[in-house]
């Protein structure tokens, strides 16, 4: 839940406000698209919701927890426990296998590897259709397969919210459709909330809700009659 969220860069005469008082609420299980031209503030907003950056003012609650007063340690904890990320560039570790990449957030959280985390990772790879690619190095997978591994990694901590920034931007149309269908299946099965930044109007039209940004403001927000 966002209330009056503002974000500026610079200070004094060089200060440039990017977001101008954003009000937005995402309910559990929503599958929403965030659209708008380049430079409209979409990525800045996603970084704030993902607790990767801090707003200058306003309120931001994740699962009802106010984040304004949290220090960096608590923000890292909240981000790791509640939020999953899928980016246009998958950011897999090339020298690690598919299952190792998926397990990585659990390893970071627990501090040491154990059998359970790899069992969880294997189950997620199965759910994204890559059980047979478990031991493949990330750089041996196709672009669509790498993005599926990235989706499994985003889900390994069982987050309540997944933020996806152009998740199909580097894929051909067929692979993009497959990845989008997978995100939708996860949303339906687990009731995970999704906020997806996309320039692809065809994919946005398949979301339940379309939020449009222009010049750092939300100019349209409506349920999508698909």
JOBELCOR-V924815 format. One record per helix or strand of 3 or more residues. SS is the DSSP state (2 for helix, 1 for strand). FROM is the first residue (numbers start at 1). TO is the last residue. Records with the same first field share a line. If there is no record, write none. Layout:
SS->FROM-TO  FROM-TO
This chain:
1->2-9  16-24  31-35  57-62  83-87  161-165  193-197  209-214  217-223
2->12-14  42-49  72-82  98-110  115-127  131-133  138-140  143-155  173-190  201-204
